[in-house]
Amino acid sequence: MYWRLIQLEFKNFIRNPQFGANLGMKILMFFGMAYFSAIFVALPFLLYFFAKKKLLADPLLLFCKYFIYYWAFDLLLRYFIQQMPTQNIKPFLTLGITKKKLVKYTLLKILVNFFNWGNLLFLLPFAGLLILDGGFSAVQVIMFTIGVFAIFYFNNFLNILLNGKNLILYSVFGVMAIFSGLEYFKIIALSTYSEKIFYSLYQFPGVFLIPVVLAILAACFAYQEIYKNFYLDKGLELKVAEGKTENIAFLNRYGVMGTFLNNDIRLLKRSKAAKSALIASLFFLFYGLLTFTKGYENSFMQLFTGIFVTGGFMLMFGQRVPSWDSSYYPLMMTQNVPYKKYLQAKWALIVIGILVSIILSSAYLLVSWEFYLTVFAAGLYNLGVNAYITLLAGAFNKKPVDLNSKSKSFGGGANSFNMKTVLLTIPQLILPMGVFALVKYFFGIYPAVASLGILGIIGFLLRDKVFDIIVKVYKTEKYSTLDAFKKV
């Protein structure tokens, strides 16, 4: 039966009207997977030899010391990115296939996900180095590897159980963030306890069975959770709640545009997918720390960083316009909706998100004045140019968003892939990086910031003409977009 289900999914893939886009997305996903696989294979060598030669420390102890933070990061990443493969299972619920088989098939698809087996690309080389070069006991290293690998599967099933339970998850990561701060200020060393706990997987025989048993128990609970909610009108849909009417009064003075803004704010407050996008945009603010600490001092990379730091909301929310409204987009198109006002409302929300990001990113003044100026320059360009380009790219994004689904806000969609959106990255990224680097090289940092600011001001001055072009594109893509949204 499982083989038959796999065959049906394959036929669905090759017979889909969007087969070309699907194939392109799969190829991109393959290259992305190959890239991260190469990183996973290289990391154990970097960790091992860096620990031995630079820190003069035990590589295994160093791994155990900070593994608890990676555990938390892995769980967070899974929660926002790893999706439940329920959409392809829905059609089978009306057929004569038992729910047990469908639930087992769903769990099987989750088990073979790259999030799980991809960790072996790190663990196996690391285990080989410990045994062959470090002289560690082969039996104990194997037990340790099994124990750590079981922890990732425990995370996998815990992610299923936490799906939809935002308060619990945010509480866990809030506690982890507090402990990180306490360790940074040397008040409580959580890493010391992490070292003792995870090193016991190697040190004491049989301890590795604890995470194995926990993973099995979590799998059983996950099976029961999925089975209990495996209905079209229950677990696969958002729980029905009492309707509430919310309205931000001062937005009404902006007429139709204010109405659309009110709707989008409600969307961000109520939809899990939209809230996840909003939360993810906040994480973009920390991207600068990651890049800056790696020593990217050239103008290209610093501006690239600045675009992401100030454009998190623009990228996470703006690129999915009009997909956020896919559930009622066909109905909206039958009404007398002014397309320009609709897009201007989306643009206004994106601009607000960029402005907030520019203000919050002022914390980078503590890192470097010049670095913040670069981030500020990128923010100006995002305000005056990239906000429009992001809206324009949305016209070619025909991947619908199911707001009534428990699925994550991230994760690829075949219809999101389009060569036109790829070409639009040239004015989004390459043009500002080139202009900034060139002007900075000849005239210095301040004229470079001013050059991007001038481009942003020009974008604002040409706002009406730019919107006329964007509206024209949206109207051209209108019917293909409607056709794609009807296939939800």
C-alpha positions in Angstrom: 0.0 0.0 0.0 2.8 2.4 0.9 4.5 1.8 -2.5 1.1 2.5 -4.2 0.8 5.8 -2.3 4.3 6.8 -3.4 3.4 6.0 -7.0 0.3 8.1 -6.8 2.3 11.1 -5.5 4.8 10.7 -8.3 2.0 10.7 -10.9 0.6 13.8 -9.2 4.0 15.4 -9.6 4.5 14.6 -13.3 0.9 15.2 -14.4 0.6 18.5 -12.6 -0.1 21.5 -14.9 2.8 23.3 -13.0 5.2 20.4 -13.8 7.9 22.7 -15.2 7.8 25.0 -12.1 7.7 21.9 -9.8 10.7 20.5 -11.5 12.6 23.7 -11.3 11.8 24.0 -7.6 13.0 20.4 -7.0 16.3 21.1 -8.8 16.8 24.2 -6.6 15.9 22.2 -3.5 18.4 19.5 -4.6 21.2 22.1 -4.9 20.2 23.6 -1.6 20.3 20.2 0.0 23.7 19.5 -1.6 25.0 22.8 -0.2 23.9 22.1 3.4 25.1 18.5 3.1 28.6 19.8 2.2 28.5 22.1 5.2 27.4 19.3 7.5 30.3 17.1 6.2 32.8 19.9 6.7 31.7 21.0 10.2 33.0 17.9 12.1 36.5 18.4 10.7 36.4 22.1 11.5 35.2 21.4 15.1 37.6 18.5 15.7 40.8 20.2 14.5 39.9 23.6 15.9 39.3 22.1 19.3 42.5 20.1 19.3 44.9 22.6 17.7 43.5 26.0 18.6 41.7 25.5 21.9 43.7 22.5 23.0 40.5 21.0 24.2 38.7 17.7 24.0 36.5 17.8 20.8 33.9 15.6 22.3 33.6 17.7 25.5 33.4 20.8 23.4 30.6 19.3 21.4 28.7 18.3 24.5 29.2 21.6 26.1 27.2 23.6 23.6 24.9 20.9 22.2 22.0 22.1 24.3 21.9 25.3 22.4 22.0 23.5 19.1 19.2 21.3 20.4 17.0 24.4 21.1 17.9 25.9 17.7 17.1 22.6 15.9 13.7 22.5 17.6 13.0 26.2 16.7 14.0 25.6 13.1 11.8 22.6 12.8 8.8 24.4 14.3 8.9 27.2 11.7 10.2 25.4 8.7 9.5 21.6 8.8 6.0 21.0 7.4 3.5 18.2 8.0 2.9 16.4 4.7 -0.8 16.4 5.1 -1.9 18.3 1.9 -1.0 15.3 -0.3 -2.8 13.0 2.1 -6.1 14.8 2.2 -7.6 13.3 -1.1 -7.0 9.7 0.3 -9.3 10.4 3.3 -12.4 9.9 1.2 -11.2 6.6 -0.2 -11.3 3.1 1.3 -7.9 3.3 3.0 -7.7 2.9 6.7 -6.6 5.9 8.8 -3.9 3.8 10.4 -2.2 3.2 7.1 -2.4 6.9 6.2 -1.1 8.0 9.5 1.8 5.5 9.3 2.5 6.7 5.8 2.5 10.3 7.0 5.0 9.5 9.8 7.2 7.5 7.4 7.5 10.6 5.1 8.4 12.7 8.2 11.1 10.1 9.2 12.9 10.3 5.9 12.9 14.1 5.9 16.3 15.7 5.4 15.9 17.4 8.8 16.5 14.0 10.4 18.9 11.9 8.3 20.9 15.0 7.4 22.4 15.1 10.9 24.2 11.8 10.1 26.4 13.8 7.6 27.8 15.5 10.7 27.7 12.7 13.2 29.3 9.9 11.2 32.5 11.8 10.2 32.7 13.2 13.7 32.5 9.7 15.1 35.1 8.5 12.6 37.5 11.3 13.7 37.0 10.5 17.4 37.8 6.8 16.8 40.6 6.9 14.2 42.4 10.1 15.2 41.4 10.7 18.8 41.7 7.2 20.1 38.3 7.1 21.7 36.6 3.8 22.3 34.7 2.7 19.2 31.9 1.1 21.2 31.3 4.1 23.4 31.5 6.5 20.4 28.9 4.4 18.5 26.6 4.5 21.6 27.1 8.3 21.8 26.3 8.7 18.1 23.1 6.6 18.5 22.0 8.7 21.5 22.6 12.0 19.8 20.8 10.9 16.6 17.9 9.7 18.7 17.7 13.2 20.2 17.1 14.7 16.8 14.3 12.2 16.2 12.9 13.2 19.6 12.9 16.8 18.4 11.1 15.6 15.2 8.2 14.1 17.1 8.1 16.8 19.7 7.7 19.3 16.9 4.5 17.4 15.9 3.2 17.5 19.5 4.0 21.3 19.8 2.3 22.2 16.5 -0.2 24.9 17.2 1.0 25.3 20.9 2.8 28.7 20.5 2.8 29.6 24.1 4.6 26.5 25.2 7.2 26.8 22.5 7.9 30.5 23.1 8.2 29.8 26.9 10.8 27.2 26.2 12.9 29.4 24.0 12.4 32.4 26.3 13.9 30.3 29.1 16.8 29.3 26.8 17.4 32.9 25.9 17.5 33.9 29.6 20.0 31.1 30.3 22.1 32.2 27.3 22.3 35.7 28.8 23.1 34.4 32.2 25.9 32.4 30.7 27.2 35.3 28.7 27.5 37.4 31.9 29.0 34.3 33.7 26.2 34.1 36.3 25.0 30.5 35.5 27.0 28.2 33.2 24.3 26.2 31.4 27.0 24.8 29.1 28.6 23.1 32.1 25.4 21.1 32.8 25.1 20.4 29.1 28.6 19.0 29.0 27.9 16.6 31.9 24.5 15.4 30.6 25.5 14.7 27.0 29.0 13.4 27.8 27.3 10.7 29.9 26.0 9.2 26.6 29.7 8.3 26.0 30.9 7.9 29.5 28.3 5.5 30.9 27.2 2.3 29.1 23.4 2.2 28.5 22.7 5.9 29.0 22.4 6.3 25.3 19.2 4.2 25.5 17.4 7.0 27.4 17.1 9.3 24.3 16.2 6.3 22.2 13.3 5.4 24.6 12.2 9.1 24.7 12.2 9.2 20.9 10.1 6.0 20.7 7.6 7.4 23.3 7.4 10.7 21.5 6.7 8.8 18.3 3.9 6.9 19.9 2.3 10.1 21.3 2.8 11.8 17.9 1.0 8.9 16.2 -1.9 9.2 18.6 -2.0 12.9 18.1 -2.1 12.7 14.3 -4.6 9.8 14.4 -6.9 11.6 16.7 -7.0 14.7 14.5 -6.8 13.1 11.1 -10.0 14.5 9.7 -10.7 17.0 7.0 -12.9 19.1 9.3 -10.7 18.7 12.4 -7.0 18.3 12.7 -6.2 19.4 9.2 -8.1 22.7 9.7 -7.8 25.5 12.2 -10.0 25.2 15.3 -13.2 27.3 15.1 -13.1 30.2 17.5 -15.6 32.8 18.5 -15.6 35.6 15.9 -14.4 39.0 17.0 -14.8 42.3 15.2 -11.6 44.4 15.3 -11.1 47.8 13.8 -8.3 50.4 14.0 -10.4 53.5 13.8 -7.8 56.0 12.6 -7.1 53.9 9.5 -10.6 54.6 8.3 -9.7 58.1 7.3 -7.6 56.6 4.5 -10.7 55.2 2.8 -10.4 52.0 0.9 -6.7 51.7 1.5 -7.4 51.9 5.3 -9.9 49.1 5.0 -7.2 46.9 3.3 -4.7 47.8 6.0 -7.1 46.9 8.7 -7.6 43.5 7.0 -3.9 42.9 6.8 -3.4 43.8 10.5 -6.1 41.3 11.4 -4.4 38.7 9.3 -1.1 39.2 11.1 -2.9 38.9 14.5 -5.0 35.8 13.7 -3.3 33.6 11.1 -0.5 31.3 12.3 1.2 31.4 8.9 1.2 35.3 8.9 2.3 35.4 12.6 5.1 33.0 11.8 6.2 35.3 8.9 6.1 38.3 11.3 8.2 36.5 13.9 10.7 35.3 11.3 11.2 38.8 10.1 12.4 39.7 13.6 15.1 37.1 13.4 16.4 38.8 10.3 17.5 41.7 12.5 20.1 39.4 14.0 21.5 38.4 10.6 24.0 41.3 10.9 25.6 39.9 14.0 26.2 36.6 12.2 27.7 38.2 9.1 29.7 40.9 10.8 31.4 38.5 13.2 32.7 36.5 10.3 34.7 39.5 9.1 32.8 40.4 6.0 34.2 43.9 5.8 33.9 44.4 2.1 31.1 46.7 0.9 29.3 44.1 -1.1 28.7 41.8 1.8 27.9 44.5 4.3 25.2 45.9 2.1 23.9 42.5 1.4 23.6 42.0 5.1 21.9 45.4 5.5 19.2 44.5 2.9 18.3 41.4 4.9 18.4 43.1 8.3 16.0 45.9 7.3 14.0 43.9 4.8 12.9 40.9 6.8 9.2 41.8 6.9 9.4 42.9 3.2 10.8 39.5 2.2 8.6 37.3 4.5 5.3 39.1 3.9 5.7 41.2 0.8 6.8 38.4 -1.5 3.6 36.5 -0.7 1.2 39.2 -2.0 -1.4 38.4 -3.1 -1.0 34.8 -1.9 -2.1 35.8 1.6 -5.6 36.6 0.1 -5.7 33.4 -2.0 -8.7 31.9 -0.1 -11.0 34.8 -1.1 -9.0 36.3 -4.0 -11.5 35.0 -6.7 -14.4 36.5 -4.8 -12.5 39.8 -4.4 -11.9 39.9 -8.1 -15.6 39.8 -8.7 -16.1 43.0 -6.7 -15.3 46.5 -7.7 -12.0 46.5 -5.9 -9.5 49.3 -6.8 -6.4 47.3 -7.6 -4.1 50.3 -7.0 -5.5 51.0 -3.5 -5.2 47.2 -2.7 -1.5 47.2 -3.6 -0.8 50.6 -2.0 -2.1 49.2 1.3 0.3 46.2 1.0 3.1 48.6 0.2 2.3 50.9 3.2 2.5 47.9 5.5 5.8 46.8 4.0 7.1 50.4 4.4 6.1 50.4 8.1 7.9 47.1 8.6 11.1 48.5 7.0 10.9 51.7 9.1 10.5 49.6 12.3 13.5 47.4 11.2 15.7 50.5 10.6 14.9 51.8 14.0 15.5 48.5 15.8 18.7 47.9 13.8 20.2 51.1 15.4 21.5 48.6 18.0 24.3 48.0 15.5 25.7 51.3 16.5 27.2 49.4 19.4 29.0 47.2 16.9 30.2 49.8 14.4 29.2 53.3 13.3 30.2 52.5 9.6 28.4 49.2 9.7 25.2 50.8 10.9 25.5 53.4 8.1 25.6 50.6 5.7 22.5 49.0 7.2 20.8 52.4 7.1 21.7 52.9 3.4 20.2 49.4 2.7 17.1 50.4 4.6 16.7 53.6 2.4 17.0 51.5 -0.7 14.5 49.0 0.6 12.1 51.9 1.3 12.3 53.6 -2.1 13.0 50.7 -4.5 12.9 47.2 -3.1 9.4 47.6 -1.6 8.1 48.1 -5.1 10.1 45.3 -6.6 8.9 42.9 -3.9 5.3 43.8 -4.8 6.0 43.3 -8.5 7.6 39.9 -7.8 4.4 38.9 -5.9 2.5 39.1 -9.2 4.4 36.0 -10.4 4.1 34.1 -7.1 1.1 31.8 -7.5 1.6 29.6 -4.5 -1.6 29.9 -2.5 -1.5 30.3 1.3 -4.1 28.2 3.2 -4.9 30.4 6.2 -7.1 27.6 7.8 -4.2 25.1 7.8 -1.8 24.3 10.6 1.1 24.2 8.1 4.1 26.4 8.7 4.5 29.7 7.0 7.7 28.7 5.4 8.5 25.8 3.1 8.8 25.9 -0.6 6.0 25.9 -3.1 6.3 24.9 -6.7 4.4 27.9 -7.9 6.7 30.2 -6.1 9.5 29.5 -8.6 9.5 31.7 -11.6 12.3 32.9 -13.8 10.9 36.5 -13.7 11.2 36.6 -9.9 14.9 35.4 -10.3 15.6 38.2 -12.7 14.1 40.7 -10.3 16.9 39.9 -7.8 19.2 42.0 -10.0 17.7 45.4 -9.1 16.9 44.0 -5.6 20.4 42.9 -4.6 23.1 43.3 -7.3 22.3 46.9 -8.3 22.4 48.5 -4.8 25.5 46.4 -3.9 27.3 47.6 -7.0 26.4 51.2 -6.6 27.3 51.3 -2.9 30.6 49.6 -3.4 31.6 51.8 -6.3 30.7 55.1 -4.7 32.3 54.1 -1.4 35.5 53.1 -3.2 35.9 56.5 -4.9 34.2 58.9 -2.5 33.8 57.2 0.9 31.0 55.9 3.1 28.9 59.1 3.4 28.4 59.6 -0.4 27.7 55.9 -0.7 24.9 56.2 1.8 23.6 59.3 0.1 23.6 57.6 -3.3 21.3 54.9 -2.1 19.2 57.5 -0.3 18.9 59.4 -3.5 17.7 56.3 -5.3 15.1 55.8 -2.5 13.9 59.4 -2.8 13.6 59.0 -6.6 11.5 55.9 -6.0 9.2 57.8 -3.6 8.8 60.7 -6.1 7.9 58.3 -8.9 5.4 56.4 -6.7 2.3 56.9 -8.8 4.0 56.0 -12.1 5.6 52.9 -10.5 2.2 51.8 -9.1 0.7 52.2 -12.5 3.2 49.7 -13.9 2.8 47.3 -11.0 -1.1 47.4 -11.4 -0.7 46.7 -15.1 1.4 43.6 -14.4 -1.0 42.3 -11.7 -3.9 42.7 -14.2 -1.9 40.8 -16.9 -1.3 38.0 -14.4 -4.8 38.1 -13.0 -6.3 35.1 -14.7 -3.3 32.8 -14.3 -3.3 33.7 -10.6 -7.0 33.0 -10.2 -6.5 29.6 -11.9 -3.6 28.7 -9.6 -5.5 29.8 -6.4 -8.5 27.7 -7.4 -6.4 24.6 -7.3 -5.8 24.8 -3.5 
